[in-house]
Amino acid sequence: MGKLEETQRDVEEVKEIMVDNLNKAEERKEKLDDLDKRAAMLLNKSQSFRKQSKKVKQKKRKEYLKSKAGLIALVTVLALVIIIIIIIMFSSGYSSDASVQRAAVTSNPNVTEQL
């Protein structure tokens, strides 16, 4: 009976090893399932982040364009005001110079009498 007992011990050893391997395989399966769930959550979060970042990018681009348009409008208005002021100065300068010249050319003999 020595061989039968030795064979039974060998079978028991193999059985224990197989049960241990099955337990380890089950643990690995659970870990893989957990990793799969985490990967799915990360994918969802990354997609949501991408959408949100696109919205923020569009919003910031609109703000930039609005501020740029406002700056261009301000510069245009300032340039027009400066041009109008220059035109008014030159046109009033020529007319007052002309009236001064006319007054100097036409002498009024009564001017000394009025003083």
DSSP file (Angstrom, degrees, kcal/mol; ACC not computed):
  #  RESIDUE AA STRUCTURE BP1 BP2  ACC     N-H-->O    O-->H-N    N-H-->O    O-->H-N    TCO  KAPPA ALPHA  PHI   PSI    X-CA   Y-CA   Z-CA
    1    1 A M     >        0   0    0      0, 0.0     4,-2.2     0, 0.0     5,-0.2   0.000 360.0 360.0 360.0   0.6    0.0    0.0    0.0
    2    2 A G  H  >  +     0   0    0      1,-0.2     4,-2.0     2,-0.2     5,-0.1   0.884 360.0  47.8 -64.7 -40.2    3.0    2.3    0.0
    3    3 A K  H  > S+     0   0    0      2,-0.2     4,-2.5     1,-0.2    -1,-0.2   0.889 110.3  51.8 -71.1 -37.4    2.6    3.2   -3.6
    4    4 A L  H  > S+     0   0    0      2,-0.2     4,-2.4     1,-0.2    -2,-0.2   0.919 111.8  46.3 -64.2 -43.9   -1.1    3.9   -3.3
    5    5 A E  H  X S+     0   0    0     -4,-2.2     4,-2.4     2,-0.2    -1,-0.2   0.895 112.7  50.5 -65.7 -39.8   -0.6    6.2   -0.3
    6    6 A E  H  X S+     0   0    0     -4,-2.0     4,-2.2    -5,-0.2    -2,-0.2   0.900 111.4  48.2 -64.5 -40.8    2.3    8.0   -2.1
    7    7 A T  H  X S+     0   0    0     -4,-2.5     4,-2.5     2,-0.2    -2,-0.2   0.896 110.4  51.5 -66.7 -40.2    0.1    8.5   -5.2
    8    8 A Q  H  X S+     0   0    0     -4,-2.4     4,-2.6     2,-0.2    -2,-0.2   0.896 109.9  49.8 -64.3 -39.5   -2.8    9.8   -3.0
    9    9 A R  H  X S+     0   0    0     -4,-2.4     4,-2.5     2,-0.2    -2,-0.2   0.920 111.2  49.1 -63.4 -42.6   -0.4   12.3   -1.3
   10   10 A D  H  X S+     0   0    0     -4,-2.2     4,-2.5     2,-0.2    -2,-0.2   0.908 111.7  49.3 -61.9 -41.5    0.8   13.4   -4.8
   11   11 A V  H  X S+     0   0    0     -4,-2.5     4,-2.6     2,-0.2    -2,-0.2   0.911 110.9  49.6 -64.7 -41.8   -2.9   13.8   -5.9
   12   12 A E  H  X S+     0   0    0     -4,-2.6     4,-2.7     2,-0.2    -2,-0.2   0.891 110.8  50.5 -63.5 -40.1   -3.6   15.8   -2.7
   13   13 A E  H  X S+     0   0    0     -4,-2.5     4,-2.5     2,-0.2    -2,-0.2   0.937 112.6  45.4 -62.9 -46.4   -0.6   18.0   -3.4
   14   14 A V  H  X S+     0   0    0     -4,-2.5     4,-2.6     1,-0.2    -2,-0.2   0.896 112.0  53.0 -63.8 -39.8   -1.7   18.6   -7.0
   15   15 A K  H  X S+     0   0    0     -4,-2.6     4,-2.6     2,-0.2    -2,-0.2   0.930 110.1  47.2 -61.4 -46.2   -5.2   19.2   -5.8
   16   16 A E  H  X S+     0   0    0     -4,-2.7     4,-2.7     1,-0.2    -2,-0.2   0.918 112.5  49.7 -61.8 -43.6   -4.0   21.9   -3.3
   17   17 A I  H  X S+     0   0    0     -4,-2.5     4,-2.6     1,-0.2    -2,-0.2   0.915 112.1  48.1 -61.8 -42.3   -1.9   23.5   -6.0
   18   18 A M  H  X S+     0   0    0     -4,-2.6     4,-2.5     2,-0.2    -2,-0.2   0.903 111.9  48.7 -66.0 -42.3   -4.8   23.6   -8.4
   19   19 A V  H  X S+     0   0    0     -4,-2.6     4,-2.5     2,-0.2    -2,-0.2   0.916 112.6  49.2 -63.2 -42.6   -7.2   25.0   -5.8
   20   20 A D  H  X S+     0   0    0     -4,-2.7     4,-2.5    -5,-0.2    -2,-0.2   0.922 111.3  49.0 -62.4 -43.9   -4.6   27.7   -5.0
   21   21 A N  H  X S+     0   0    0     -4,-2.6     4,-2.4     2,-0.2    -2,-0.2   0.887 110.6  50.8 -62.2 -39.9   -4.1   28.5   -8.7
   22   22 A L  H  X S+     0   0    0     -4,-2.5     4,-2.3     2,-0.2    -2,-0.2   0.910 110.5  49.2 -64.7 -41.8   -7.9   28.8   -9.1
   23   23 A N  H  X S+     0   0    0     -4,-2.5     4,-2.4     2,-0.2    -2,-0.2   0.925 112.3  47.9 -62.3 -43.9   -8.1   31.1   -6.1
   24   24 A K  H  X S+     0   0    0     -4,-2.5     4,-2.6     1,-0.2    -2,-0.2   0.896 110.6  51.6 -63.5 -39.6   -5.3   33.2   -7.5
   25   25 A A  H  X S+     0   0    0     -4,-2.4     4,-2.3     2,-0.2    -1,-0.2   0.895 109.8  49.9 -64.4 -39.2   -7.0   33.3  -10.9
   26   26 A E  H  X S+     0   0    0     -4,-2.3     4,-2.3     2,-0.2    -2,-0.2   0.907 110.6  49.8 -65.0 -42.3  -10.2   34.5   -9.3
   27   27 A E  H  X S+     0   0    0     -4,-2.4     4,-2.5     2,-0.2    -2,-0.2   0.919 111.1  49.3 -62.1 -43.3   -8.3   37.2   -7.4
   28   28 A R  H  X S+     0   0    0     -4,-2.6     4,-2.8     1,-0.2    -2,-0.2   0.898 109.0  53.0 -62.5 -39.7   -6.7   38.3  -10.7
   29   29 A K  H  X S+     0   0    0     -4,-2.3     4,-2.4     2,-0.2    -1,-0.2   0.917 109.5  48.4 -62.0 -42.7  -10.1   38.4  -12.4
   30   30 A E  H  X S+     0   0    0     -4,-2.3     4,-2.4     2,-0.2    -2,-0.2   0.909 112.5  48.7 -63.4 -42.5  -11.5   40.6   -9.6
   31   31 A K  H  X S+     0   0    0     -4,-2.5     4,-2.7     2,-0.2    -2,-0.2   0.906 111.4  49.6 -64.2 -40.9   -8.5   42.9   -9.9
   32   32 A L  H  X S+     0   0    0     -4,-2.8     4,-2.5     2,-0.2    -2,-0.2   0.894 110.1  50.9 -65.1 -39.3   -8.8   43.1  -13.7
   33   33 A D  H  X S+     0   0    0     -4,-2.4     4,-2.3     2,-0.2    -2,-0.2   0.916 110.8  49.0 -62.5 -42.2  -12.5   43.9  -13.3
   34   34 A D  H  X S+     0   0    0     -4,-2.4     4,-2.5     1,-0.2    -2,-0.2   0.925 111.8  48.5 -62.9 -44.4  -11.7   46.6  -10.9
   35   35 A L  H  X S+     0   0    0     -4,-2.7     4,-2.7     1,-0.2    -2,-0.2   0.886 109.6  53.1 -62.1 -38.5   -9.1   48.0  -13.3
   36   36 A D  H  X S+     0   0    0     -4,-2.5     4,-2.1     2,-0.2    -1,-0.2   0.907 109.4  48.2 -63.6 -41.9  -11.6   47.8  -16.2
   37   37 A K  H  X S+     0   0    0     -4,-2.3     4,-2.3     2,-0.2    -2,-0.2   0.919 112.2  49.2 -63.6 -43.5  -14.1   49.9  -14.1
   38   38 A R  H  X S+     0   0    0     -4,-2.5     4,-2.8     1,-0.2    -2,-0.2   0.911 110.1  51.2 -62.1 -42.0  -11.4   52.4  -13.3
   39   39 A A  H  X S+     0   0    0     -4,-2.7     4,-2.3     1,-0.2    -1,-0.2   0.901 109.7  49.8 -62.7 -40.5  -10.4   52.7  -16.9
   40   40 A A  H  X S+     0   0    0     -4,-2.1     4,-2.3     2,-0.2    -1,-0.2   0.907 111.4  48.9 -64.6 -41.1  -14.0   53.2  -18.0
   41   41 A M  H  X S+     0   0    0     -4,-2.3     4,-2.7     2,-0.2    -2,-0.2   0.924 111.5  49.3 -64.3 -43.3  -14.3   56.0  -15.3
   42   42 A L  H  X S+     0   0    0     -4,-2.8     4,-2.6     1,-0.2    -2,-0.2   0.890 110.0  51.7 -62.9 -38.8  -11.1   57.6  -16.5
   43   43 A L  H  X S+     0   0    0     -4,-2.3     4,-2.3     2,-0.2    -1,-0.2   0.933 111.2  47.1 -62.8 -45.4  -12.3   57.5  -20.1
   44   44 A N  H  X S+     0   0    0     -4,-2.3     4,-2.3     1,-0.2    -2,-0.2   0.919 113.7  48.0 -61.8 -43.8  -15.6   59.2  -19.1
   45   45 A K  H  X S+     0   0    0     -4,-2.7     4,-2.6     1,-0.2    -1,-0.2   0.890 110.9  50.7 -65.5 -38.8  -13.8   61.8  -17.1
   46   46 A S  H  X S+     0   0    0     -4,-2.6     4,-2.4     2,-0.2    -1,-0.2   0.893 110.7  48.9 -67.8 -37.9  -11.3   62.5  -19.9
   47   47 A Q  H  X S+     0   0    0     -4,-2.3     4,-2.2     2,-0.2    -2,-0.2   0.908 112.7  47.8 -66.1 -41.0  -14.2   62.9  -22.4
   48   48 A S  H  X S+     0   0    0     -4,-2.3     4,-2.5     2,-0.2    -2,-0.2   0.896 111.4  50.8 -65.7 -39.7  -16.0   65.3  -20.0
   49   49 A F  H  X S+     0   0    0     -4,-2.6     4,-2.9     2,-0.2    -2,-0.2   0.907 108.9  52.0 -62.4 -42.0  -12.7   67.2  -19.5
   50   50 A R  H  X S+     0   0    0     -4,-2.4     4,-2.0     2,-0.2    -2,-0.2   0.927 111.2  46.6 -61.5 -45.3  -12.2   67.5  -23.2
   51   51 A K  H  X S+     0   0    0     -4,-2.2     4,-2.1     1,-0.2    -2,-0.2   0.929 114.3  47.6 -62.7 -45.0  -15.8   68.9  -23.7
   52   52 A Q  H  X S+     0   0    0     -4,-2.5     4,-2.5     1,-0.2    -2,-0.2   0.903 110.5  51.1 -64.3 -41.5  -15.4   71.3  -20.8
   53   53 A S  H  X S+     0   0    0     -4,-2.9     4,-2.4     1,-0.2    -1,-0.2   0.862 108.4  52.4 -66.7 -34.0  -12.0   72.5  -22.1
   54   54 A K  H  X S+     0   0    0     -4,-2.0     4,-2.5    -5,-0.2    -1,-0.2   0.911 109.8  49.3 -65.2 -41.4  -13.4   73.1  -25.5
   55   55 A K  H  X S+     0   0    0     -4,-2.1     4,-2.4     2,-0.2    -2,-0.2   0.923 112.6  46.9 -62.8 -43.9  -16.2   75.2  -24.0
   56   56 A V  H  X S+     0   0    0     -4,-2.5     4,-2.8     2,-0.2     5,-0.2   0.907 111.4  51.8 -64.7 -41.3  -13.7   77.2  -22.0
   57   57 A K  H  X S+     0   0    0     -4,-2.4     4,-2.2     1,-0.2    -2,-0.2   0.922 111.4  46.7 -61.6 -44.7  -11.5   77.7  -25.0
   58   58 A Q  H  X S+     0   0    0     -4,-2.5     4,-2.3     2,-0.2    -1,-0.2   0.906 112.6  50.3 -63.8 -41.6  -14.5   79.0  -27.1
   59   59 A K  H  X S+     0   0    0     -4,-2.4     4,-2.3     1,-0.2    -2,-0.2   0.933 112.2  46.4 -62.9 -46.2  -15.5   81.3  -24.3
   60   60 A K  H  X S+     0   0    0     -4,-2.8     4,-2.4     1,-0.2    -1,-0.2   0.864 110.8  53.1 -65.2 -36.1  -12.0   82.8  -23.9
   61   61 A R  H  X S+     0   0    0     -4,-2.2     4,-2.6    -5,-0.2    -1,-0.2   0.912 109.4  48.7 -65.4 -42.1  -11.7   83.2  -27.7
   62   62 A K  H  X S+     0   0    0     -4,-2.3     4,-2.6     2,-0.2    -2,-0.2   0.923 111.5  49.6 -63.1 -43.5  -15.0   85.1  -27.7
   63   63 A E  H  X S+     0   0    0     -4,-2.3     4,-2.5     1,-0.2    -2,-0.2   0.906 111.4  49.7 -61.1 -41.3  -13.8   87.3  -24.8
   64   64 A Y  H  X S+     0   0    0     -4,-2.4     4,-2.5     2,-0.2    -2,-0.2   0.929 111.7  47.4 -63.4 -45.9  -10.5   88.0  -26.7
   65   65 A L  H  X S+     0   0    0     -4,-2.6     4,-2.6     2,-0.2    -2,-0.2   0.888 111.9  50.9 -65.1 -38.3  -12.3   88.9  -29.9
   66   66 A K  H  X S+     0   0    0     -4,-2.6     4,-2.5     2,-0.2    -1,-0.2   0.931 112.3  45.9 -63.6 -44.9  -14.7   91.2  -28.0
   67   67 A S  H  X S+     0   0    0     -4,-2.5     4,-2.3     2,-0.2    -2,-0.2   0.885 112.9  50.5 -66.7 -36.7  -11.9   93.0  -26.3
   68   68 A K  H  X S+     0   0    0     -4,-2.5     4,-2.4     2,-0.2    -2,-0.2   0.916 111.5  47.9 -66.1 -42.8   -9.9   93.2  -29.5
   69   69 A A  H  X S+     0   0    0     -4,-2.6     4,-2.5     2,-0.2    -2,-0.2   0.896 111.6  50.8 -64.5 -40.0  -13.0   94.7  -31.3
   70   70 A G  H  X S+     0   0    0     -4,-2.5     4,-2.5     2,-0.2    -2,-0.2   0.901 110.3  49.2 -63.2 -41.4  -13.5   97.1  -28.4
   71   71 A L  H  X S+     0   0    0     -4,-2.3     4,-2.6     2,-0.2    -2,-0.2   0.906 111.3  49.1 -65.3 -42.0   -9.9   98.2  -28.6
   72   72 A I  H  X S+     0   0    0     -4,-2.4     4,-2.4     2,-0.2    -2,-0.2   0.917 111.9  49.2 -63.4 -42.9  -10.1   98.8  -32.3
   73   73 A A  H  X S+     0   0    0     -4,-2.5     4,-2.6     2,-0.2    -2,-0.2   0.919 111.4  49.5 -62.4 -43.5  -13.3  100.8  -31.9
   74   74 A L  H  X S+     0   0    0     -4,-2.5     4,-2.6     2,-0.2    -2,-0.2   0.925 111.9  47.5 -62.1 -45.9  -11.7  102.9  -29.2
   75   75 A V  H  X S+     0   0    0     -4,-2.6     4,-2.5     1,-0.2    -1,-0.2   0.899 112.3  50.7 -62.9 -40.4   -8.6  103.6  -31.3
   76   76 A T  H  X S+     0   0    0     -4,-2.4     4,-2.5     2,-0.2    -2,-0.2   0.928 111.3  47.2 -63.4 -45.7  -10.8  104.5  -34.3
   77   77 A V  H  X S+     0   0    0     -4,-2.6     4,-2.6     2,-0.2    -2,-0.2   0.925 112.7  49.4 -62.5 -44.9  -12.9  106.9  -32.2
   78   78 A L  H  X S+     0   0    0     -4,-2.6     4,-2.5     1,-0.2    -1,-0.2   0.908 110.9  49.9 -61.5 -41.7   -9.8  108.5  -30.8
   79   79 A A  H  X S+     0   0    0     -4,-2.5     4,-2.5     1,-0.2    -1,-0.2   0.914 111.3  49.0 -63.6 -42.4   -8.3  108.9  -34.2
   80   80 A L  H  X S+     0   0    0     -4,-2.5     4,-2.7     2,-0.2    -2,-0.2   0.905 110.8  50.2 -63.9 -41.3  -11.5  110.5  -35.5
   81   81 A V  H  X S+     0   0    0     -4,-2.6     4,-2.6     2,-0.2    -2,-0.2   0.927 111.7  47.9 -62.8 -44.3  -11.6  112.9  -32.6
   82   82 A I  H  X S+     0   0    0     -4,-2.5     4,-2.4     2,-0.2    -2,-0.2   0.919 112.6  48.8 -63.0 -43.1   -8.0  113.9  -33.2
   83   83 A I  H  X S+     0   0    0     -4,-2.5     4,-2.5     2,-0.2    -2,-0.2   0.917 112.1  48.7 -62.6 -43.4   -8.6  114.4  -36.9
   84   84 A I  H  X S+     0   0    0     -4,-2.7     4,-2.7     2,-0.2    -2,-0.2   0.911 111.3  50.1 -64.2 -42.1  -11.7  116.5  -36.2
   85   85 A I  H  X S+     0   0    0     -4,-2.6     4,-2.6     2,-0.2    -1,-0.2   0.917 111.6  48.3 -62.5 -42.8   -9.8  118.6  -33.7
   86   86 A I  H  X S+     0   0    0     -4,-2.4     4,-2.6     2,-0.2     5,-0.2   0.917 112.0  49.3 -63.7 -42.9   -7.0  119.2  -36.2
   87   87 A I  H  X S+     0   0    0     -4,-2.5     4,-2.7     1,-0.2     5,-0.2   0.923 112.4  47.5 -62.7 -44.0   -9.5  120.1  -38.9
   88   88 A I  H  X S+     0   0    0     -4,-2.7     4,-2.6     2,-0.2     5,-0.3   0.910 112.0  50.3 -64.2 -41.8  -11.3  122.5  -36.6
   89   89 A M  H  X S+     0   0    0     -4,-2.6     4,-2.2     2,-0.2    -2,-0.2   0.927 114.1  43.9 -63.0 -45.0   -8.0  124.1  -35.5
   90   90 A F  H  X S+     0   0    0     -4,-2.6     4,-2.1     2,-0.2    -2,-0.2   0.908 115.4  47.4 -68.2 -41.0   -6.8  124.6  -39.1
   91   91 A S  H  X S+     0   0    0     -4,-2.7     4,-1.6    -5,-0.2    -2,-0.2   0.903 117.1  42.1 -69.9 -38.5  -10.1  125.9  -40.4
   92   92 A S  H  X S+     0   0    0     -4,-2.6     4,-2.3    -5,-0.2     5,-0.2   0.838 112.7  55.6 -75.1 -31.6  -10.5  128.3  -37.5
   93   93 A G  H  X S+     0   0    0     -4,-2.2     4,-2.0    -5,-0.3    -2,-0.2   0.894 109.0  46.2 -65.3 -41.4   -6.8  129.3  -37.7
   94   94 A Y  H  X S+     0   0    0     -4,-2.1     4,-2.3     2,-0.2    -2,-0.2   0.893 113.8  48.0 -69.9 -40.2   -7.1  130.3  -41.3
   95   95 A S  H  X S+     0   0    0     -4,-1.6     4,-2.1     2,-0.2    -2,-0.2   0.902 113.8  45.7 -70.6 -38.7  -10.3  132.2  -40.8
   96   96 A S  H  X S+     0   0    0     -4,-2.3     4,-2.0     2,-0.2    -1,-0.2   0.871 113.3  50.9 -72.0 -34.4   -8.9  134.2  -37.8
   97   97 A D  H  X S+     0   0    0     -4,-2.0     4,-2.4    -5,-0.2    -2,-0.2   0.904 111.1  49.0 -64.5 -40.4   -5.7  134.8  -39.7
   98   98 A A  H  X S+     0   0    0     -4,-2.3     4,-2.5     2,-0.2    -2,-0.2   0.898 111.1  48.5 -67.4 -40.0   -7.6  136.1  -42.6
   99   99 A S  H  X S+     0   0    0     -4,-2.1     4,-2.2     2,-0.2    -1,-0.2   0.866 112.1  49.8 -68.5 -34.8   -9.8  138.4  -40.5
  100  100 A V  H  X S+     0   0    0     -4,-2.0     4,-2.0     2,-0.2    -2,-0.2   0.913 112.1  47.9 -66.9 -42.2   -6.7  139.7  -38.7
  101  101 A Q  H  X S+     0   0    0     -4,-2.4     4,-2.1     1,-0.2    -2,-0.2   0.902 112.0  49.4 -66.0 -39.8   -5.1  140.4  -42.1
  102  102 A R  H  X S+     0   0    0     -4,-2.5     4,-2.6     1,-0.2    -1,-0.2   0.888 110.5  50.7 -65.6 -38.6   -8.2  142.1  -43.4
  103  103 A A  H  < S+     0   0    0     -4,-2.2    -1,-0.2     1,-0.2    -2,-0.2   0.866 111.6  47.9 -67.9 -34.8   -8.4  144.3  -40.3
  104  104 A A  H  < S+     0   0    0     -4,-2.0    -2,-0.2     1,-0.2    -1,-0.2   0.859 113.1  47.9 -73.1 -35.0   -4.8  145.2  -40.8
  105  105 A V  H  < S+     0   0    0     -4,-2.1     2,-0.9     1,-0.2    -2,-0.2   0.936 106.7  58.8 -72.9 -46.3   -5.2  146.0  -44.4
  106  106 A T  S  < S-     0   0    0     -4,-2.6     2,-0.4    -5,-0.2    -1,-0.2  -0.737  79.4-160.3 -86.6 109.4   -8.3  148.1  -44.0
  107  107 A S        -     0   0    0     -2,-0.9    -3,-0.1     2,-0.0     3,-0.1  -0.740   6.0-150.9 -92.9 138.3   -7.4  150.9  -41.7
  108  108 A N    >   -     0   0    0     -2,-0.4     3,-1.8    -5,-0.2     4,-0.4  -0.926   2.7-158.3-107.3 114.9  -10.1  152.7  -40.0
  109  109 A P  T 3> S+     0   0    0      0, 0.0     4,-0.5     0, 0.0     3,-0.5   0.748  91.8  62.7 -67.1 -19.3   -9.2  156.3  -39.3
  110  110 A N  H 3> S+     0   0    0      1,-0.2     4,-2.0     2,-0.2     5,-0.2   0.569  80.9  83.6 -80.0  -7.0  -11.8  156.4  -36.5
  111  111 A V  H <> S+     0   0    0     -3,-1.8     4,-1.1     1,-0.2    -1,-0.2   0.906  92.7  45.5 -64.8 -41.8  -10.0  153.7  -34.5
  112  112 A T  H  4 S+     0   0    0     -3,-0.5    -1,-0.2    -4,-0.4    -2,-0.2   0.828 111.4  53.4 -70.3 -29.8   -7.6  156.3  -33.0
  113  113 A E  H  < S+     0   0    0     -4,-0.5    -1,-0.2     1,-0.2    -2,-0.2   0.856 104.6  54.4 -73.2 -32.8  -10.5  158.5  -32.3
  114  114 A Q  H  <        0   0    0     -4,-2.0    -1,-0.2     1,-0.3    -2,-0.2   0.781 360.0 360.0 -71.9 -25.8  -12.4  155.8  -30.4
  115  115 A L     <        0   0    0     -4,-1.1    -1,-0.3    -5,-0.2    -2,-0.2   0.485 360.0 360.0 -77.4 360.0   -9.5  155.1  -28.1
